[in-house]
Amino acid sequence: MYKPKILVVEDDPAITNLIRTTLDTQEYQYHTAKNGAEAITDAVSYNPDVIILDLGLPDMDGVEIIRKVRGWSSVPIIIVSARSEDQDKVEALDAGADDYLTKPFSIDEFLARLRVALRRSRAGEAAAPSQSAVYQNGRLSIDYAGGCAYMDGKEIHLTPIEYKLLCVLAKNTGKVLTHNYILKEVWGTALTADIPSLRVFMATLRKKIETDPSSPKYIQTHIGVGYRMLRQ
Ligand code: CA
């Protein structure tokens, strides 16, 4: 499967590390540049699907980078900047940026904006999951239209929450989903206090789909992060 390529342009090592750690939890490739000159070279040679750009760089203003990149490319550009004035946002957006996030930013919001940008990029189009009505993964299958899940063709009796949980994981097979992401998708809220109940539902779901729930093959735990559905 194609992994979208993200170019991260940022001179603050702490923010770069935060973005790296965040991207490592997803199925993305990335490359980092710490100044404007590197950014422009990498925008050509790395051929990214999305550029994450800081405005305050040591050698040139981010807005200048946007103008230069826009000279030959329509790659989505997301600004991540400490500048929160409307004028700065307007200038960056007018220069050709697609989106703007103000530091400090939430990881979930950052990833959501990134997904939007990727959907717009050519990689997003190529990597978009097919709108198949039936999900098949090893012995497990889900009939999305019918709202049923099967193991070896035999229906599994799931509660509505367990079914939703299974669908969120299945629709993101191969990706590590954070607790917050899952809580938001299944319950519509992302309260850290709800993580223990998520664990309880995950345990009951595992009992129904895993041959040995103590060593799960389908749903993998990422301690302190979340869960991932593995392709069998
Ligand atoms: Ca900076």
Residues whose N, C-alpha, C, O or C-beta is under 5 A from the ligand:
A	BS01	CA	D11 D12 D54 G56 L57
